Amino acid sequence: QVQLVESGGGLVQAGGSLRLSCAASGRTFRGDFTGWFRQAPGKEREFVASISWSGDSTYYADSAKGRFTISRDNAKNTVYLQMNSLKPEDTAVYCCAVSPVRTDSPALYRYWGQGTQVTVSS
């Protein structure tokens, strides 16, 4: 059974940092892309960042560029999202997902985790 489990969310003050983890089990997603998305209450799901299997290629939404870094450790089957200089508008549920192609469209991601809450206070 394929499973993606996020962790690392929490409450942080504006300007602070968090590192999210996405641990995969059940299979190895060799060749696939892993992405992070977020969804705030009343808003649509939003692409944040994605990374290729090799880790050589990374992609970011404009809102994440310069503040967030996506990385992976394939030996641990885990993808990370380091979030620095957090803002209140970053408050959302963050989910990881896996797609066979590079895309920022949620519809093309095949597997999803349940998400982890990130709350940034002002």
HELIX and SHEET records of a PDB file:
HELIX    1   1 PRO A   88  ASP A   90  5                                   3    
HELIX    2   2 PRO A  106  LEU A  108  5                                   3    
SHEET    1   A 4 GLN A   3  SER A   7  0                                        
SHEET    2   A 4 LEU A  18  SER A  25 -1                                        
SHEET    3   A 4 THR A  78  MET A  83 -1                                        
SHEET    4   A 4 PHE A  68  ASP A  73 -1                                        
SHEET    1   B 6 GLY A  10  GLN A  13  0                                        
SHEET    2   B 6 THR A 116  SER A 121  1                                        
SHEET    3   B 6 ALA A  92  SER A  99 -1                                        
SHEET    4   B 6 PHE A  33  GLN A  39 -1                                        
SHEET    5   B 6 GLU A  46  ILE A  51 -1                                        
SHEET    6   B 6 THR A  58  TYR A  60 -1                                        
SHEET    1   C 4 GLY A  10  GLN A  13  0                                        
SHEET    2   C 4 THR A 116  SER A 121  1                                        
SHEET    3   C 4 ALA A  92  SER A  99 -1                                        
SHEET    4   C 4 TYR A 111  TRP A 112 -1                                        
END                                                                             
